[in-house]
Amino acid sequence: MVKLFSALILISGIVLIVSILFQESKSEGLGAITGGSGGRFGISRARTLEDMLAKITTVAAIVFMVSALVIAAIQ
């Protein structure tokens, strides 16, 4: 059981790092890799990408915290 939650912590931690790095910031960072709001789709594509990254970040953070609490309770 501990191995399962340890794997969840590892996977959700990696997802958290990647999703946070891809989010747009006020300065240029790794968010520039996705192309920003430019391109054919314009602003609507950027907003959906930002919304999707925010949801992924939220879910990954919840999974990370719940898994950490469960491991702490088991041990």
C-alpha positions as a Markdown table, in Angstrom:
| # | Residue | x | y | z |
|---|---|---|---|---|
| 1 | Met | 0.0 | 0.0 | 0.0 |
| 2 | Val | 2.9 | 2.4 | 0.8 |
| 3 | Lys | 4.4 | 1.6 | -2.6 |
| 4 | Leu | 1.2 | 2.6 | -4.4 |
| 5 | Phe | 1.0 | 6.0 | -2.6 |
| 6 | Ser | 4.7 | 6.5 | -3.0 |
| 7 | Ala | 4.2 | 6.1 | -6.8 |
| 8 | Leu | 1.3 | 8.5 | -6.7 |
| 9 | Ile | 3.4 | 11.1 | -4.9 |
| 10 | Leu | 6.2 | 10.6 | -7.5 |
| 11 | Ile | 3.9 | 10.9 | -10.5 |
| 12 | Ser | 1.9 | 13.8 | -9.1 |
| 13 | Gly | 5.0 | 15.6 | -8.1 |
| 14 | Ile | 6.4 | 15.4 | -11.6 |
| 15 | Val | 3.1 | 16.5 | -13.1 |
| 16 | Leu | 3.0 | 19.4 | -10.7 |
| 17 | Ile | 6.5 | 20.5 | -11.7 |
| 18 | Val | 5.8 | 20.3 | -15.4 |
| 19 | Ser | 2.4 | 22.0 | -15.2 |
| 20 | Ile | 3.7 | 24.9 | -13.1 |
| 21 | Leu | 6.7 | 25.4 | -15.5 |
| 22 | Phe | 4.4 | 25.5 | -18.5 |
| 23 | Gln | 2.1 | 28.1 | -17.1 |
| 24 | Glu | 2.3 | 31.6 | -18.4 |
| 25 | Ser | 4.1 | 34.2 | -16.2 |
| 26 | Lys | 4.6 | 37.9 | -16.4 |
| 27 | Ser | 8.1 | 37.3 | -17.6 |
| 28 | Glu | 9.3 | 34.9 | -20.2 |
| 29 | Gly | 9.9 | 31.4 | -18.9 |
| 30 | Leu | 9.3 | 27.8 | -20.0 |
| 31 | Gly | 5.7 | 28.9 | -20.8 |
| 32 | Ala | 7.1 | 30.4 | -24.0 |
| 33 | Ile | 7.7 | 26.8 | -25.3 |
| 34 | Thr | 4.0 | 26.3 | -26.0 |
| 35 | Gly | 3.9 | 29.4 | -28.2 |
| 36 | Gly | 1.8 | 31.6 | -25.9 |
| 37 | Ser | -1.3 | 33.2 | -27.3 |
| 38 | Gly | 0.0 | 33.6 | -30.8 |
| 39 | Gly | -0.8 | 31.4 | -33.8 |
| 40 | Arg | -4.0 | 30.6 | -35.7 |
| 41 | Phe | -6.3 | 30.1 | -32.7 |
| 42 | Gly | -5.5 | 33.4 | -31.0 |
| 43 | Ile | -6.6 | 34.3 | -27.5 |
| 44 | Ser | -9.2 | 31.6 | -27.1 |
| 45 | Arg | -6.6 | 28.9 | -27.4 |
| 46 | Ala | -4.3 | 30.6 | -24.8 |
| 47 | Arg | -7.2 | 30.8 | -22.3 |
| 48 | Thr | -8.1 | 27.2 | -22.7 |
| 49 | Leu | -4.5 | 26.1 | -22.4 |
| 50 | Glu | -4.1 | 28.2 | -19.2 |
| 51 | Asp | -7.4 | 26.8 | -17.8 |
| 52 | Met | -6.3 | 23.3 | -18.6 |
| 53 | Leu | -2.9 | 23.8 | -16.9 |
| 54 | Ala | -4.6 | 25.3 | -13.9 |
| 55 | Lys | -6.9 | 22.4 | -13.5 |
| 56 | Ile | -4.1 | 19.9 | -14.0 |
| 57 | Thr | -2.1 | 21.7 | -11.3 |
| 58 | Thr | -5.0 | 21.7 | -8.9 |
| 59 | Val | -5.8 | 18.0 | -9.4 |
| 60 | Ala | -2.1 | 17.0 | -9.1 |
| 61 | Ala | -1.7 | 19.1 | -5.9 |
| 62 | Ile | -4.8 | 17.4 | -4.3 |
| 63 | Val | -3.5 | 13.9 | -5.3 |
| 64 | Phe | -0.1 | 14.8 | -3.9 |
| 65 | Met | -1.4 | 16.1 | -0.6 |
| 66 | Val | -3.9 | 13.2 | -0.1 |
| 67 | Ser | -1.2 | 10.6 | -0.9 |
| 68 | Ala | 1.2 | 12.3 | 1.6 |
| 69 | Leu | -1.4 | 12.3 | 4.3 |
| 70 | Val | -2.3 | 8.7 | 3.7 |
| 71 | Ile | 1.4 | 7.6 | 3.8 |
| 72 | Ala | 1.9 | 9.6 | 7.1 |
| 73 | Ala | -1.2 | 7.9 | 8.6 |
| 74 | Ile | -0.1 | 4.4 | 7.5 |
| 75 | Gln | 3.4 | 4.7 | 8.9 |
